[in-house]
Amino acid sequence: MRNSIKKTLIILIILAVSATGVFAQSRVGEPDPSQIGVDTAQQELREISISKFEDAGMWRSQMPRDAGITSVRKIKGSPLDKEPIEGEEEVGIQEADDYVLGVRANFYKRSVTSFSILPSKPMAVEGICKTVSVWVIGRNTDHMLKLLIKDQFGNRAEVTMGKLNFAGWKKMTVAIPTHIVQKDYHYANKMGIEILGFRVDCDPAETYGAYYIYFDDLRATTDLFTENNRDVDDIADVW
């Protein structure tokens, strides 16, 4: 009798551990915005669109002249797994979303190098940015994608999004580190970050021939609590 009870308990423990492991794995992949940099009693998290990469003329690419040349082009297409932003359809937002941004790098030689993909001007993210995501075709290489950002005080930073060692479209999401200051009560008019673009740090073993990478649907999850709860009779500190 005791042996059967012990066996039953062991089986239950194994099942519980397995279930916990499955639950934990289901959370792996994307950071939870609600748990990043929580410094207020309330949060109003919202996913917002930063760029749909519809106009290639708004983007440019550059790399060291002795390493190779780059070019950008808009290509018709879209990730099939991409989902609309919650609330856009309800309020009647119908922004064109037919193209993606293609970037081609032609390497002159094998070397330690990188190339950047930059917008015509920095893209501001309203509120306190928690995460940034973008859909990418990485062409299954060991190149590394990094997000380039700047806070409202002019401090620049780079955040590693991950290796491009996958085939087809993949949604890459990164949390904005909490050490990047996005709010200071001394400067009520300075809040959030600006996205400066992306940089691809190339694996020297794969810097030959032509390399293609594609981008679509740049989004941010941001906390708009402070923005939405500002007193209507408050005065902006911009004079």
N, C-alpha and C positions, 0 to 999 in steps of 0.2 A: 504493500500500500504506500509506504513512504517512498519507495523507489519510483513508483508511478507519479506521485505528486512532484518529486524532484524533476522527473523528466518533463512533466507538464510545465513547471516553472521555467526550466531551461528553454523550452520551446517558445514560451511567451516572451522571455527576455530576448531571444534571438529575433523573433518577429518584431519586437518593439525597436530593437537596434536597427534592423533592416529598414523599417518604416521611417525611422529618424534619418537614416542615411539617404533614402529616396527623397524625403522632404528637403533635406539640406541641399542635395544636388539640384533640385528644381529651382532653388534660389540662386545657384551659381550661374554666372554669365553676365548678369546686369546688376549694377549696384542699386541699392534701395535709396531713392532720393530723400525719403522721409527720415532716414537715419544719418544723413550727412550734415555735419556742421549745425546741429540743432542748438540754437542759442536764444530762442524765443519760446514762450509758452504755447503759441499758436503758429501754425503754418498754413499758407494757402498755396499749395503746389499746383502748378499748371504746366502742361507741355505746350511749347510754342514753336512755331516755324521760324528758322533763321534764314535759310536759303533753300530753294528748290533747284538751284543750278540750271535755271532755264536759259540764261543768257551768258554764253561763254565770253562775251565781250566785257563782262564785269569781273573776269578773272584773268590772271596772268601766272605764268610759271617761269622759274629761273633756276639755274644751276651754274656752278663755276665754269667759266669758258673753256678751261683746259680739260674739263672732264666730259663735256658733251653739250647737247642742245635739247631744249624742250619745246613743246607746242601744246596748245589747248584747243579743244573743239567741242561743240555741242553735238551729242549723238541722241537720236530718238530711241527711247526705251525707258524702262522703269522696273524696279524689283517687284516681283509678283507678291511677295509676302509683306510688302509695306502696307500699313494700316493708316486710315485717316486720323487726323488729330481730333480728339474728343471735343465736340461742341462746334466744330467748324461748319458742318452741314446744317446744324440747327439754326445758326445765325446767318446762313446764306453766303458764307465765304466760298467762292468758287475760283480759286487761283489756278492758272494753267500749270500743268504738271506733266509735260509730254517728253521732256528731254533730260539727259544726264550730262555731266561734265566729263569729257575724256581728256586725259593727259598722257602724252607720249614723251619718253626720254630716250634719246639716242646717245649711247655711251661711245666715247672715243677709245677708251682703254679701261682695263681693270684698275680700280683705284678706290680709296676710301673717300666717298663723296656723298652728297645729298642734293635733293632739289626741293623747292618750295612751291606751293600752290597758294596764291594770295589774292584776296578780293581787291577791288579798286579802292576801297576804303574800309577801315575797321567796322565790324558789325557788332553793335551794342546789344547786350542781353539785359532786358529789363528785370529788375528785382535781384534777388540773391540766387545766383546760378548754382544748381546742385549737380546736374549731370549734363553732358553734351553727347549727342549721338549722330552718326552719319552712316549711310549705306555705302559700302565700298566693294568693288571687285579688285582683289589683290593679286590675281594671277599666280597664286601658290608660290610665292617667293619668301625669302627670309628678310626682306626689307622691313623696316620698322616705321610705323606711322605715328607722328606726334602732332598734337594740337598746340597751336601757338596762341597765347592769350596775353592780355594786358589789363591791369586793374585801373581804377579811375585815378590813381596817383602816378601813373606812367610806368609802373614796375612790370617788366615783361617776364613771362614764364612759359615753359613748355611742359605739356602733360603727355605722357606716353599712352597711346591708345592700344597698341599691340602690334604683333607681327602680321604681315600680310600673307601668311602661309595657308591660304584657303582658296578654294575654287568657287567661282560664281559669286553671287551677291551675299554679303554678310553685314548685319547691323552691328557696328562697333560703338560701344558706349563706354564713357569714362567719367569718373567722379572728379569734380573740381576739388583739389586738396584744400583742407581747412586752413592750412598755413597761408593761403593766398587771401589777403584781407579784402573783403568785399564791402564792408560797412564800418564806419567810424563815426561815433556820435559827435565828434568835433566838426565833421564835414557832412552835414545832412544832405547836401546836394550831390555828394559823390558816393555812388553805390553800384555794385555789380562789376561785371567784366566786359571787355570787348574781345571778340574773336578776330585774330589777325590772319588766320589761315592755317595751313598744314605744312609739315615738312616730312619728307620721306628720307630716312637715313638708310642708305643702300648697303647691302651685304657685298663686300668686295668680290666674293666669288661669283656674283651674279651681275656684275656691272659690265656687260657686253651685249652687243646687238641693240635691239629696241625693247623697251619695257612700256607696257600700257597699264594704266590704272584709271578707274572710273568712280565718280562720286555722285551721290544723289541724296536729297532730303536731309539737310542739316537741321537738327532740332536741339532744343535745350529744355530741361525741366527746371523751373525756377520758382522761388518762393516770392509771391507777390503780396504777402500779408502787410508789410510796411507801406507799400505803394497804395494798396486798396483801402487802408485804414488811416490815411493822412487826413487831418481835420480840414474841412472845406475852407475854413478861414485862416489856415496856416499861411505863412509867408515864405516864399522860396528864397534861400540864401544865395542869390546869384548876382548881387549888386556889388 
